[in-house]
């Protein structure tokens, strides 16, 4: 791109580097702004987590959190706040990098959304490898059964570091890779086509981007929600008793605990999916706005 407009080779490289860096910057900025929704809705997310873990009704989960007191309401909020900003930086930046690198390796007639989706799948794998430890710490902190023996974030980190990676920081890695790879692939494959279709209907650019992000989040969250429930149940415990069994055994245990009911498996799903739609709508709108202005 830079070589067509700039004669000097070094300048062209600088321009290309600046363009690549811009996607990381815009992704981080958009996600940083959307962390406000994470702070505001964390009690809601924690309520859903308790439903995922204990198969309780909303009122029972709320009563449980109320009984623990305000001091513990935001226990476990630090990891998602950090992850949310870093996730946007990595998600948009790595996807853009993979798309640019692979554009010269695939046939020219390949539809652009398909190339974007393929880069999104690769990004989801990278994302899972980087952020699984953060999700693991968050899920341990949010489990009230760990409050006494693991009262602080530092104690959780020390305990997990003493475990083998497959049982410690990288517990439930395979379902996280599947969830993130499929989710990122669908998001980047659908984001621009949905936004462009809404643009043609006369919506403003910000409204089109927000709606695109929200709709895509809905399409992604509905089929992948059971994987998030599985991950939450696999990661909430620490120690041999709580981490006994691999992926298949954990899935069977979860399915039996939900009485082989899809409705019970999706308990709490409406709240977390709504939260995700709002969060990704904001993130997408801000990212597209920054991308257009640059």
N, C-alpha and C positions, 0 to 999 in steps of 0.2 A: 504493500500500500504506500509506504513512504518512498520507495524507490521510483515511483511513477511521478512524484511531485517534487522531489528534492534530489539535486544532482550529487551532493556530497554524501558519500556512503555512511560516514559516522553520524551525520545528521539524520539520515534515514533510519539508522538503527535506534537513535535516541527517540525519534518520533514513534517508532514501533513499540519501543519499551514503555514509553509514556502511555500509549494506547492500552497496552496490556495491563499496566499498573492501575489504570483508571477503573477497570472492572472490579478489581479488589477493593479500591477505595470506595467506590459507589456502593458495592455490596455491604461493606462494613458500616458505612454511614446510614444506609437505609435500615439495616438491622439494629443499629444502635438506637435510632429513633423509636423503632418498634418495641424496644425493651420496656418502654413505658407501659405498654399493654401487658407485658410479662409481670411487672410489679403489681399493676392494678388487678390482674386476674389470677395471681398466684394462689390465693385462697381457694378460688374455683378449681384450679388445676389440682391442688392438693386434695380437695374433696373428691374429684374424679379418680385420683390415684388410689385413695382409700377404697373406693368402689371397685376398682380394678383388682385390688389386692384381696379384699375381704368379701366381695360380692354382697355389699350392703346397699340399702336404699339411700337416697340422697339425704333424707332427714336423719338417718342413723349415722352417716358419715359426718354430717354437720354437727350432730350432737357429740360425736367423738372428738372432733376438733375443738368444739366449745369447751369440753371438759378438760382438755389439755391446756387451755388458757392462751391468751394473746401472745405471751412470750415465745411460745413454740409454733405459733401460726406460720411464721416465715422461716422456720427451720428448713434448710435445704434450698433456699432461694438463690444462694450465691452461684452454684454451678450453672443453672439455666441462664442467669444474667450474663455470665462470662461467655457461655457457649453461644448464646443468641447473637452476640456481636461477632465473635470469631467465625461462627457458622456462616453468616452472610458474606463475610470476607472470603472465606474459602469456597463457598458454594458458587457464587457468581464469578469469582476470579478463576478458579480451577476449571469451571465449565467453559469459560471463554478461552482459556489457554488450550484446553483439549480440543475445542472446536477449531481453533486456528491451526493447531498442529496437524489435525486429521483432515482438514479441508483439501489439502493437496494429495492425500492418499486415497481418496474415494472418488468414484465416478462423478463427473460433473452433473449428470442428469439426476443424481440422488436428491430427493426433496430436502430443502433446507431444514424443515422441522424435524425430519428423521435424523439428520446429522446432529442437530441440537439435542435431541433426545438421547442419542448414543453417547454424546459427551456428558450429558446429565447422569447417565448410568455410571460412567467411570467416576464422575464427581461424587456420586453417592457412596461408592466403595471407599474412596479416599476419606470422605466425611466420617464414615463409620469407623475406620481405623483410628482416626484422630480423636473423635469425640465419645467413643464408647466408655472410656474411663470416667469422663465427666458425668455421663448418664448413670453409670454405676454408683458413683458417690451420691448423686442426687437421690436415687431410689432408696439407697440405704438410709440416708438422712430422713426421708419422708416416712419411713416405716416406724411407727410408734413403738414397735416391739424392740427396737434397737436403742431407745432413748437412754436406758440405764447403763447398759454395758458399753455403748458407744455414744457418749453425750456430746462430743464436739466433732467438728469436721476433721480436725487433726487426728483424733482417735480413729476415725473411719479410714483415713489415708494410711495410718500406720498398720491397721489390721489388714486392709486389703493388700498392702505391699508385702505382707508376710505369707500371703496365699499364692499358689501357682497362678500364672496369668489367666488361664482358662477358667479358674474358679474365682479369681480376684477381680482385677480391673477389667478383664475382657470376658467376663461372664456374659453369655447370650450374644456373642459377637455375630454368629451366623444369621439369626433372625434380624438383627440390626442392619447387617449388610443387605439382606433381601429387602427390608422395608425402605432403607435409604436409597438404594440403587433404583428400585422401581419408582419410588416417590419422586426422586430428582429427575429421572428420565421422563416421566409423565409431565412434570411441571414445566421443564424446558421445551418439551415437544409441543405442549398445548398453549403455553403462555402467549407467544406472539400471534399465532393464528386466531385465538379467541379475542385478544385485544384488537387486532385489525378488523375482525368481523364486527365488533362493537363500535369501532371508529366509523365504519361505513353506515352504521345505523344512526349516526349523528351525535353520539355521546362525546363529551369532552375528553381530552387525552387522559386527565387524571382519573376521571370516572371509569373510562375504559380499562385502564391499568388496574385500578382497585378491584373492579368487578372480575377481571381476568384472574387476578391472584386469588380472590375469594372463591370463585367457581372452581378453579383448578384445585384448590385446597380441599374443597368438598368432594370432588371426583377422586382425589388421591386418598383422603382420610377414610372414606367409607369402606373400601375393600381392605385397606391396610390396618385398620384399627385393631383387629384381633392380634396382629403381630405386636402392636404396642402393649396390649394386655399381657401377652406371653412374656415380653421383655420385662415388664414391671414385676411380674411374679417371679421370674428367674433371678432378677437382680436385687430384690428387696432384702433377701437374707444373706447372712455371712456365717461361714463355718460349715463343717461337714454335714451337719443335720439339715441346714437350710439350703445347701447347694448340691444335695444328693441327686444324681440322675442327670442325664444329658438332655439334648433338645427334644428327642422323641418322648422320653419319659416325662419331661416337664409339660409337653403339650398334652399328653394323655391325662396327666394329673389335673391340669387346668380344665380340660373338657369334662372330666368327671366331676370336678368341683362346681362347674356351671350346669350340672345335671343334664349334660348333652343338649343344652338349649342355646340356640343362636341369640335369642333375645337377652338371655342372661350374660352371654359373652359380650354383647354390646352395651351392657349396663354402664351408664355414665358417658356413653359415646356422644350423645347429642351435645353435651356441654363442652367437651374437649374439641369436638369438630367445629362448633360455633366459635370457640376461642381461636382455633387455628385459622378459620376463614378470615376473621377480622385481622389477625396478626399478619398473615401472608398477603392480604389485600393491601394493608398499609405498606408493607415491605416492597411489594411489587410497584405500587404507585410511586413511592419515593425513588426507587431505583430507576424506573423509566423516566421520571422527571429529571433526575441528575444526568442520565444518559443522553436525553434530548438536549439539555442545556449545554452539554460539553461538545 
